[in-house]
Amino acid sequence: MARQACRQVRAMSEFSAEDHRWMGRALQLAERAAYTARPNPMVGCVLVREGQVVGEGFHVRTGEGHAEVNALRQAGGQARGATAYVTLEPCAHYGRTPPCALALIEAGVSQVVAAMRDPFPKVDGGGFDLLRAAGIQVRSGLLEPQARELNRGFLSRFERGRPWVRVKLGCSLDGRTALASGESKWITSADARADVQRWRARSGAILTGAGTVLADDPALTVRLGDDTPFQPPLRVVLDARLSTLAQAKVRDASAPTLYLHAEGASTQHEVEREAIAAIDGRLDLHAALQVLAQRQVNEIQVEAGARLSGALLKAGLVDELLLYMAPVLLGDDGRGLFGGLGITQMQQRHALKLVDTRQVGPDLRLLLRSM
């Protein structure tokens, strides 16, 4: 912690107020692609020359121009001698588009200020090396915590080998997600349900279990209610025996669906599916997340019952809890948030860090992170 604090102090002293201003703008631009950039990271770029912005851009979607290229296109000849503020290290490889580092070199920028290094193996310092070899000054680390927060799913996939996992739950003030009968429509308000759609839209996949599909037949689609562009997230059903295929909503054409099942399970239905390992009759959750990482999923939003939510939490796989708490009481017989935790002593309690609190309609939305 002390070493990290020292790095932050050095970074603060290295960069000016103007540097912070322009990187802040680049981060704002990057976030505009929260619903469209995946599986690529969200990246923004601002080109500044003699204290004036001459070009800015962000990466909208895979296969299209990267942030630096879009900013250079806007700047034209004014890019020569400018400083490029970019939220992620410029790429150094040929993919669907040419390397952004080369584009910056050819445009004649004098300096590149980056928020952070790109952990993608084909970049990972290579972009900085190209720029420095061309005589361009490179500085990195400005607003890095904010840049990491923006792309926490992308970074998780490359640094930990699995997507970022967010569990979404709605509950009463006494922590109940449903009545004893299973009835849960609706504990939270229409405002909260609309807010959930924004979180779904930024997710690469929405994950649920067989029990939820059989009980509720959810659609698990994004319904924003406006013209905001987004990519439909992959719907993922953990169904060891493929027992839910008769349920229609998750199999409609509005979004792709993947079934993860145990070895030996078979079906006559034509669905996209993949077998994963099972442990004691239950699907291996670590293996499920590895499969989704291989499918380039950055963020997963889990919308499931207490059993699957509890299993993920117990396995240490929950990064973030998105909790909508309604000002109602459901009583002792209602169903709880997480099942199967087996906590019998206070020292076994699962500690969470409160990241954000805000009111959504009549409900309270809490964003919490595992510690």
N, C-alpha and C positions, 0 to 999 in steps of 0.2 A: 504493500500500500504506500509506503514512504517513497519507494522508487517511482511509482506511478505519479504521486503528487509532485515529485521533483520534475518529472517530464512535463507535467501540465504547467508548472511554474515557468520552465524554460520556454515552452511553447507560447505562453502569454507574453513573455518578454520579447520573443523573436518577432511577433507579428504586431502591426500597428492597428489603430482603430479603423483605418480605411480597409485594411486587409480583412478584418472581422466583418465589416459592412458588406463587402463584395462576396465573401464566402457565405454569409447569411443569405444573400440574394440567390446564390447558386443553389443552396439547400432548398430554398422556397421553390425554385424552378424544378428541381429534381422531384419534389413531392407531387408535382402535378401528374406524374405518370404512375402514381401509386396503384392504379387499377389496370394499367396496360403494359408496363415494362417487363413483367416477369416472363420467362425465368431470369432475364437479365436484371442487373441492379438498377435502381433509380439513380440517375446522374444528372447534375446540372452544371452549366459552365457559363461564366461571365468573362468577357474580354474588356479590359479597361486600359485606356491610353490617355495619358496626361490628365488623369482624374475623371475621365468621362467614359461611360459605357459605350463601346462601339459595336458590340454584338453579344447576344446571349441566346442560349438554347438548352434544351433538355432532351434526353433519349425517350422517345414515346413508346416504341414497341420493337420487339426483336425483328431484325432484318432491315430496319430503317436506320437513318442516320443517327450516330451517337451525338451526345451533347456538344462535344467539341466541334464536330463537323457542322452542326446546325448553327452554332455561334459564329464560326468562321465564315459560313455562307452569308450570314447577316452582315458581318463586318466588312467583307470584301478586302480591299487594299488597306483599310485602316487597321487591320490586324497586325501589320508589320510594326514591330517595336512594342506591342501591347503586352500586358500581363494577363495570363489566363488563370482564372480562379475556377477550379474544378473539384467536385466533391469526391472523386475517386481517381486514382492513378490512371492516366491515359493508357489505353490498351496498346500492346506492342505486337500483336499477331494478326494474321489474315484469317478472318472468319467469314461471316456473311458480308462484312464491310472491311475496308482496309484499315490498317493501324491508325488510331487517332494521334499517337505520338508523332508519326511521320507527317500527318496533316498539319500539326502545329509547327513542326520544323519547316515545312515547305512554305507556310504562311509567314514565317519570319517573326514569330513571337519572341520576346526577349526573356521572359520569365514565366514559369509555371508554379502556381501555388496550389497544392493539393490538400484535401482534408485527410486523406489516408491512402495507404498502399492497398492494392488490389490483391486478395488472396487467391484469385483464380490462377491455377498453375501456369497457364500460358502467358500470364502477365507477371504478377508477383515480383515487382521490381524492375522488370524488363523495360517498361515504359519510361521509368525514371532514367535508366541507363542510356536509352536511346537519346533522350533529351539532353542529358549532360554531355554525351559524346558529341552532340551537335553544337555545344557551347551555350546551351540554354540553362540559365540558373533555375534550380528546382528547390523548392521548400515544401515540406510536408508536415502534417500534424495539426493544422489549423482547424478548430472545431471538430476534431476527430470524434469525440463522444457523440455529438449530434449526428455526424455522418454514419457512425456505426448503428445508432438507434434507428435511423431511417432505413437501413438495409440489414436489419438484424436477421431476417430470414435467409437472405443470400449469404451472409457471413456464416451463419450457423451451418448451412449446407456444406461449405468448403472447409470450415475450421473444425466442425464436430462430426461431419459425415451424416447429419440428419437435419430435417427441417426444424424451424422454430415452431413450437407447439403452444397454441392458445386454446384454452378450454372456456367455452362460453356457457354460462348458466344464468337462469333467472330464478329468483327465490322470493319468499316472503321475509318479513322482518325476523321471524323466528327460524330462518334457514331452511324452509321447506320448498321443495321444487314441484310438488304435486300432492294431492290428497292420497290417502291410503289406497283408494281405488285406482290411482294412476291418472285421474283427471287433472289437467294442468292448464287448460285453455279458459281464460288467460290470466295468469298471475300478474304479469307486467303489462304495461300500457302499449297502445299503438305507437306512441313516440319511441319507446324502447325497441319495439320490433322493427321500426324503420331505421333506427340507429344501427341495429345488428346488420342490416343489409350493407352498410358501408364497410363494416369489418369483414363481411363475407367477400365483398368485391376485391379487397386487397389480398385475399388468401389464394394460394395456389391450389388448395384442396380443402374440402369440407368433409370431415371424417365422422362417421357414426357407426353404431353397432347393430347387429341383427335384431336385438331386443327393441331398439327404438324404431326400426323400420317396421317390424311386425305390429308394434303397439300403436304407432302414430302415422305410418305411411307418409313421411315428410317428403317434400319436393327437393329441399336443400339447394334451391336456386337463388340467384341474386335478383332482387326486385327493387330497383332504386327509385322508380317513380318519376324519373326525368330522363333527359337525353345524354347523361354522363356516359362516356364510352368505358367499357370494361371487358375483360376476358372472362367468360364463364369458368369458375373454378371446377376442378375435377371433383366429382362426388365419389367418395371412397366408403365402401361398406365392408366392415370386418364381419365375415359370415363363414365360420369354420365349415359348416356343412352345406352351404349354399341353400339355406332354408327359406330365404326371403325373396326368391326370384319371382314369385307370383305377385308381389307388391308392385304397383305400376308407376308411382310418381318418380322414384329415383331412376327409373329406366326409360323415361320419356326422352325426347330428342332435344330438350332445351339445354342440356349440358352433358358432357361426357361422364361416364360412370365406370368405376373399377371395383371389382369384387376381389377381396383378399381372403383366401380360404385355406383350409388344411390340405395336406397331401392326401390324395385318394378321393376327395370329394368330386362328384361328377354331376353334370346337368345336361339336359337336352336344349336348354335355352341358349341362344347365341348372345353371349355377353362377353365383355372384356374382363378377364379374370387372371389371377396369378396365385399360385400356391406358395405358401410360406411355412416356415417351421411352426410347430406347436409344442408347447411345454405343458405337461399334465392336462392335456385336452384343451388348452387355451392357446390361441394364436400368440406367437412371440411378438410383442409390441415393438421391441427393438428392431426385429427383422422387418416389420411393417414399415417403420420409419425409414429404414435403409432402402427399401423398395421405392418409396416415394421420393427420396433424395436422388436415386438413380433416374427417376422420371422428371428430374429438375424442378421439384416442388420446393419452394423456399419457405412458405408459411402454411401451416395447417390450422384450421379452426375446427375444434372438436365440438360437435353438438350431439351429445349422447346422454344416456342416463347415468345414474350414480355408480353403476357397476364398472363401466368402461372408464368413466372419469376418475374413479377411485383407483383403478388398476394402473392408469397412466401416472397418477400422482405417486402411488406407492413405488412404481418403477423408476421414479426420478426423471420422468420424461415431460413434465409440465413446466413450461417456461413462464407462462403468463396465464392469469385467470381474469377473464372479463365477466364481471358479476353485476347483474341488474337486480337491485333489491327494491321490491314494491312495498309501499306502506300498508301492508295487510298482514294478518296473522292466520295461519292455517292449523295451528294446534299440534299436540304431541304425536298424533297418529300420522301426520304427513310424512312424505318421503324426504330424506336428507340429500345433501349435495354430493357427498362422496361415500361410496360403499367400500367395505373390505379393507379399511386402513388398519384395523387391528390395534388401535391405540389404547393401551391400558394404563400407561404412566405418563405423567406430565412431560417428562423429558423426551418422550416420543412425539410430541406435538410437531406439526409441520408449520414452520415459521414462514410468513409471507411478508413482502415489503410493499407497502402501499405506494403506487407510482402516481396515480391520478384519481381524483374524485370530482364528479360533476353531476348535476341534476339533469335528467332527461325526462321531460314531461313531469309527471308526479313521482317518478322513480329515481333512485340513486344509482349511478353507474360507478363501480369501483374497478380500477385496473391494478392488479397486484402481480408481483413477480416472486418466483421462488428464490430463496436466499441461499 
